[in-house]
Amino acid sequence: MNHKLADTQQSFWQLTAIQLSGWMSLPILATSILVLQQNSFLGAALTIFVGNAILWFLRLGIISMSHNKRQSTLDLAHEYFGKAGSYFIASLLLISTLVWFLIQTTAASNALTHLITLNESPKIDQFVQVCVLIGLASTFLCMEGIVLLRRLSMIAFPILLVTFAVIFLYNFGGSHTNQNALSLSGLSLVLATNLGITADMPTFFRHSNSWNDSIKALTATQVISLILGLASLYLGSLINGMFEINQSLLLQSDHEILRTAMIIFIFVSAVTANVANVYSASVGWEIIAPKALIGRQEYLILGLGLTMFYILFANVFSPDAVLSLSDNALVNLSLVLIFAYVLSKTQKHPHTLHQKATYFIAWATATSLNAIQQLYSPFPALSPLFVTLCSILLVLALSYGLSRLRKRSY
């Protein structure tokens, strides 16, 4: 991007607060419960631990790619995929933000509608009211970009930690006792869920004060994420794998403190997650939109646009299929960028047009196969992550082989 980057002196704690405030939302925390459904408690805990260890190494590679030049995710896409490829990634970021906005807002609004009892006319749709409230709050809190996001996160993160601690201390056990076998069967779910978020990290870590702050922030993020993921295993009777709240449990009179903590946690986490998503999408907007619509107004356009889209189309289609496709595409982006970065260390010259085309084809091939797998299930026994790794490595190997043959022919 050509404009001057703002707020480039963020400390490790500010970076950590931004990452975790945008992460601690209902759909993400439900991942632990989904892992537990196919695993024993010990196996689920081991899976979450191993997953976070792998994520630390992968994320270290991602943020190291962008540190020196303070590059965003889209800047990296432009460098490794070329100009044409960066337009595809810009569109992906916008679509992903749209879908996550729908998912986050729907999950939060459903939960809050059942947790907050208001005596209103039956003709008034309280669900829509809550949706509009979350959407407008997200819009006005994203208008100053990263600066306001940092300030919001520094306030929201302690609130989220305290309310989560209250929720956990009520210790809704029972979910940790099952007859499932010990395994790492949920590892692909942990990686797939979090690798999509990983692709966005350069956009946020480019604001780091130093490389040392980035390393500290990444480590703190993974350690706290691990603790929260393990703690979420105990919340199975409170939150199910479909992001829904057990309202009958919370509406009991002796659970008033818990209900209040849940209301605060869900509302604050939904708003901060939406604000972080809008900032992430803004780098995609900047390459597609006219220059007159870039700057403070872009956040207003994105925020209000997402809110209006939600109000008009939330009940028209289910975003689940699009969410799965966009998440797979983001996971593929993370992996291709990491492979490309490792390969770039073996050469001293800039990326050639052939290499950029290869990286883009690898990403497009993996994403297309994931879409085919999701829509038609030709190989249901294989996880999308396995299909992704195989297809990316195959494209890179074929490209390397062809380049070697071309050199020999000369």
C-alpha positions in Angstrom: 0.0 0.0 0.0 1.2 3.5 -0.8 -0.3 5.4 2.1 1.7 5.9 5.3 1.1 3.2 7.9 -0.3 4.5 11.2 0.4 3.3 14.7 3.6 1.4 14.2 4.8 1.5 17.9 2.5 -1.2 19.4 3.9 -3.0 22.4 3.7 -6.8 22.7 0.8 -6.5 25.1 -1.2 -4.3 22.8 -0.6 -6.7 19.9 -1.7 -9.6 22.2 -4.8 -7.8 23.3 -5.8 -7.1 19.7 -5.3 -10.7 18.7 -7.1 -12.3 21.6 -9.9 -9.8 21.8 -10.7 -10.6 18.2 -10.3 -14.3 18.9 -12.4 -14.8 22.1 -15.8 -15.1 20.4 -18.5 -17.8 20.7 -17.8 -19.7 17.5 -14.0 -19.9 18.2 -14.4 -21.1 21.8 -16.9 -23.8 20.6 -14.1 -25.4 18.6 -12.8 -27.0 21.9 -16.2 -28.6 22.4 -16.3 -29.9 18.8 -12.9 -31.5 19.4 -14.1 -33.1 22.6 -17.1 -34.6 20.8 -14.7 -36.8 18.8 -12.2 -37.4 21.5 -11.6 -38.3 25.1 -11.0 -35.4 27.5 -7.3 -36.2 27.7 -7.1 -36.6 24.0 -8.9 -33.3 23.4 -6.5 -31.5 25.8 -3.5 -33.1 24.0 -4.9 -32.2 20.6 -5.3 -28.5 21.6 -1.8 -28.5 23.1 -0.2 -30.0 20.0 -2.3 -27.8 17.7 -1.2 -24.6 19.5 2.5 -25.7 19.4 2.3 -26.3 15.6 0.4 -23.0 15.1 3.2 -21.1 17.0 5.8 -22.3 14.5 3.6 -21.6 11.4 2.6 -18.2 12.7 6.2 -17.3 13.4 7.0 -18.0 9.7 4.0 -15.8 8.6 4.9 -12.8 10.7 8.6 -13.0 9.9 7.7 -12.7 6.2 6.2 -9.3 6.7 8.2 -7.8 9.6 11.0 -6.0 7.7 8.8 -4.2 5.2 5.7 -4.0 7.5 3.6 -5.8 4.9 -0.1 -6.7 5.3 -1.5 -10.0 4.1 -2.5 -8.4 0.8 1.1 -7.0 0.4 2.4 -10.5 0.8 -0.2 -11.8 -1.7 1.0 -9.1 -4.2 4.6 -10.1 -3.7 4.2 -13.8 -4.0 1.1 -14.1 -6.3 1.6 -11.1 -8.5 -0.8 -8.2 -9.1 -3.6 -10.3 -10.6 -3.4 -12.9 -7.8 -3.7 -10.1 -5.2 -7.1 -9.1 -6.5 -8.3 -12.7 -5.8 -7.0 -12.5 -2.3 -8.5 -9.0 -1.8 -11.9 -10.4 -2.8 -11.3 -13.4 -0.5 -10.6 -11.1 2.5 -13.8 -9.2 1.8 -16.0 -12.3 1.4 -14.4 -13.9 4.5 -15.2 -10.7 6.6 -18.8 -10.7 5.3 -19.3 -14.3 6.3 -17.6 -14.0 9.7 -19.7 -10.9 10.4 -22.8 -12.9 9.7 -21.7 -15.9 11.8 -20.5 -13.8 14.7 -23.5 -11.5 14.8 -26.0 -14.4 14.4 -24.4 -16.4 17.2 -24.2 -13.4 19.5 -27.7 -12.1 18.7 -29.2 -15.6 19.2 -27.6 -16.0 22.6 -28.3 -12.4 23.8 -31.9 -12.6 22.7 -32.4 -15.6 25.0 -30.3 -14.2 27.9 -31.9 -10.7 28.0 -35.6 -10.7 28.9 -37.5 -7.5 27.8 -41.2 -6.9 28.1 -42.0 -5.7 24.5 -44.7 -6.1 22.0 -44.6 -9.6 20.3 -44.5 -7.7 17.0 -41.1 -6.4 17.8 -38.3 -8.7 16.7 -35.8 -8.6 19.5 -33.3 -10.6 17.5 -33.1 -7.9 14.8 -32.8 -5.2 17.5 -29.8 -7.0 19.0 -28.3 -7.5 15.5 -28.6 -3.8 14.7 -27.1 -2.8 18.1 -24.1 -5.1 17.5 -23.7 -3.9 13.9 -23.9 -0.2 14.7 -21.5 -0.6 17.7 -19.0 -2.4 15.5 -19.4 0.3 12.8 -18.7 3.3 15.0 -15.8 1.6 16.8 -14.0 0.7 13.6 -14.1 4.2 12.0 -10.5 5.1 13.2 -8.9 1.9 12.0 -6.1 0.3 13.9 -5.8 3.2 16.4 -9.3 2.8 17.8 -9.1 -1.0 17.5 -6.0 -0.9 19.8 -7.8 1.3 22.3 -10.9 -0.9 22.2 -8.9 -4.1 22.6 -7.0 -2.7 25.7 -10.3 -2.1 27.4 -12.1 -5.2 26.1 -9.5 -7.8 26.7 -9.4 -7.5 30.5 -13.2 -7.5 30.5 -13.3 -10.6 28.4 -10.7 -12.3 30.7 -12.7 -11.5 33.9 -16.0 -12.5 32.5 -14.6 -15.7 31.0 -13.0 -16.5 34.5 -16.5 -16.1 36.1 -18.0 -18.4 33.5 -15.3 -21.0 34.0 -15.4 -20.8 37.8 -19.0 -21.9 37.7 -17.4 -25.1 36.2 -20.1 -26.7 34.1 -18.6 -30.1 34.2 -19.9 -33.3 32.7 -18.6 -32.5 29.2 -15.2 -33.8 30.2 -16.4 -37.4 30.9 -17.1 -39.5 27.8 -16.3 -42.9 26.4 -14.4 -41.6 23.3 -10.9 -43.1 22.7 -7.7 -41.2 23.2 -6.5 -39.8 19.9 -5.5 -36.7 18.0 -8.5 -36.9 15.7 -9.4 -33.2 16.2 -6.0 -31.9 15.3 -7.0 -31.0 11.7 -10.0 -29.1 13.1 -7.8 -27.0 15.5 -5.4 -26.2 12.7 -8.0 -25.5 10.1 -9.9 -23.2 12.4 -6.9 -21.2 13.5 -4.9 -21.2 10.2 -7.6 -19.1 8.6 -6.9 -16.5 11.3 -3.2 -16.9 10.8 -3.4 -15.6 7.3 -4.5 -12.2 8.7 -1.7 -11.9 11.2 0.7 -9.8 9.0 -2.0 -7.1 8.7 -1.9 -6.7 12.5 1.7 -7.5 13.4 3.0 -4.9 10.9 2.1 -2.3 13.6 4.6 -3.9 16.0 7.2 -1.7 17.7 10.0 -4.3 17.1 10.7 -7.9 16.2 11.1 -8.7 19.9 7.6 -7.3 20.6 6.2 -9.5 17.8 7.8 -12.7 19.2 6.6 -11.9 22.7 3.1 -11.1 21.4 2.9 -14.3 19.4 4.1 -16.4 22.3 1.7 -14.7 24.7 -1.2 -15.2 22.2 -0.5 -18.9 21.9 -0.1 -19.5 25.6 -3.3 -17.7 26.5 -5.1 -19.3 23.6 -4.0 -22.7 24.9 -5.3 -21.9 28.4 -8.6 -20.6 27.0 -9.0 -23.6 24.7 -8.4 -26.1 27.6 -10.8 -24.2 29.8 -13.5 -24.3 27.2 -13.5 -28.1 27.4 -15.4 -27.7 30.6 -18.2 -25.6 29.1 -19.9 -28.3 27.1 -23.1 -28.1 29.1 -23.2 -24.3 28.6 -22.2 -24.0 24.9 -22.8 -26.6 22.3 -20.9 -27.2 19.1 -23.5 -25.2 17.1 -22.5 -22.0 18.9 -25.8 -22.0 20.9 -26.2 -21.3 24.6 -28.1 -23.5 27.1 -30.5 -20.8 28.1 -32.6 -23.0 30.5 -29.5 -23.4 32.6 -28.7 -19.7 32.7 -32.2 -18.4 33.3 -32.3 -20.1 36.7 -32.4 -17.6 39.6 -29.2 -18.8 41.2 -27.2 -18.2 38.0 -27.8 -14.4 37.8 -24.1 -13.6 38.1 -23.2 -16.2 35.4 -25.9 -14.9 33.1 -24.6 -11.3 33.5 -21.1 -12.5 32.8 -22.3 -14.3 29.6 -24.1 -11.2 28.4 -21.1 -9.0 28.8 -18.7 -11.6 27.3 -20.8 -12.3 24.3 -21.6 -8.7 23.4 -18.0 -7.4 23.9 -16.4 -10.4 22.1 -18.8 -10.1 19.1 -18.1 -6.3 18.7 -14.3 -6.6 19.1 -14.2 -9.6 16.7 -16.3 -7.6 14.1 -14.1 -4.5 14.4 -10.9 -6.6 14.0 -12.5 -8.3 10.9 -13.4 -5.0 9.4 -9.8 -3.8 9.8 -8.5 -7.0 8.2 -10.9 -6.5 5.3 -9.9 -2.9 4.8 -6.6 -3.9 3.1 -8.7 -5.8 0.5 -11.0 -2.8 0.1 -8.0 -0.5 -0.5 -7.0 -2.4 -3.7 -10.5 -2.7 -5.1 -12.2 0.6 -4.2 -11.6 4.0 -5.7 -9.1 6.2 -3.9 -12.0 8.6 -2.9 -13.4 5.8 -0.8 -10.2 5.0 1.0 -9.4 6.3 4.5 -11.7 6.8 7.4 -14.8 6.5 5.2 -13.8 3.0 4.2 -14.4 1.7 7.7 -17.8 3.4 7.8 -18.7 1.9 4.4 -17.6 -1.6 5.4 -19.2 -1.4 8.8 -22.6 0.0 7.6 -22.5 -2.1 4.5 -22.0 -5.3 6.5 -24.8 -4.3 8.9 -27.2 -3.5 6.2 -26.3 -6.7 4.3 -27.0 -8.7 7.5 -30.4 -7.1 8.1 -31.5 -7.7 4.5 -30.0 -11.1 3.8 -29.4 -12.9 7.1 -32.5 -15.1 6.6 -32.1 -15.5 2.9 -29.2 -17.9 2.8 -27.0 -19.9 5.2 -23.4 -18.6 5.4 -22.1 -22.0 6.6 -21.1 -23.3 3.2 -19.4 -20.0 2.2 -17.7 -19.9 5.6 -16.2 -23.3 5.1 -15.0 -22.4 1.6 -13.5 -19.1 2.6 -11.8 -20.6 5.7 -10.3 -23.3 3.5 -9.1 -20.6 1.1 -7.5 -18.7 3.9 -5.8 -21.8 5.3 -4.5 -22.5 1.8 -3.2 -19.0 1.6 -1.3 -19.4 4.9 0.3 -22.6 3.8 1.3 -21.5 0.3 2.8 -18.3 1.7 4.9 -20.3 4.2 6.1 -22.7 1.5 6.9 -19.8 -0.8 8.8 -18.0 2.0 10.9 -21.1 2.7 11.7 -21.6 -0.9 12.6 -17.9 -1.3 15.4 -18.4 1.3 17.2 -20.7 -1.2 17.4 -18.0 -3.9 18.9 -14.5 -3.9 16.9 -13.0 -6.8 13.4 -11.6 -6.6 10.4 -13.9 -7.3 10.1 -14.5 -11.1 6.8 -14.3 -12.9 6.9 -18.1 -13.3 7.2 -18.6 -9.5 4.4 -16.1 -8.7 2.1 -18.0 -11.2 3.1 -21.3 -9.6 2.2 -20.1 -6.1 -1.1 -18.7 -7.2 -1.9 -21.9 -9.1 -1.0 -24.0 -6.0 -3.4 -21.9 -3.9 -6.2 -22.0 -6.6 -5.8 -25.7 -7.1 -6.0 -26.5 -3.3 -9.0 -24.2 -2.9 -10.8 -25.7 -5.9 -10.3 -29.2 -4.6 -11.6 -28.2 -1.2 -14.7 -26.8 -2.9 -15.2 -30.0 -4.9 -14.7 -32.1 -1.8 -17.2 -30.0 0.1 -19.9 -30.0 -2.6 -19.6 -33.5 -4.0 -17.6 -35.5 -1.4 -15.5 -37.6 -3.8 -13.1 -38.5 -1.0 -15.0 -37.9 2.3 -12.4 -39.9 4.3 -9.7 -37.3 3.6 -9.6 -34.1 5.6 -9.5 -30.8 3.6 -6.2 -30.0 5.3 -4.6 -33.3 3.9 -6.0 -32.6 0.5 -4.6 -29.1 0.7 -1.1 -30.2 1.6 -1.0 -32.9 -1.1 -2.2 -30.6 -3.8 0.1 -27.7 -2.9 3.2 -30.0 -2.7 2.2 -31.6 -6.0 1.9 -28.3 -7.9 5.2 -27.0 -6.4 7.0 -30.3 -7.3 5.6 -30.2 -10.9 6.7 -26.6 -11.3 10.2 -27.4 -10.0 10.5 -30.4 -12.4 9.3 -28.4 -15.4 11.8 -25.5 -14.6 14.6 -28.1 -14.4 13.7 -29.6 -17.7 13.6 -26.1 -19.3 17.0 -25.3 -18.0 18.4 -28.6 -19.4 16.9 -27.9 -22.8 18.9 -24.7 -23.0 
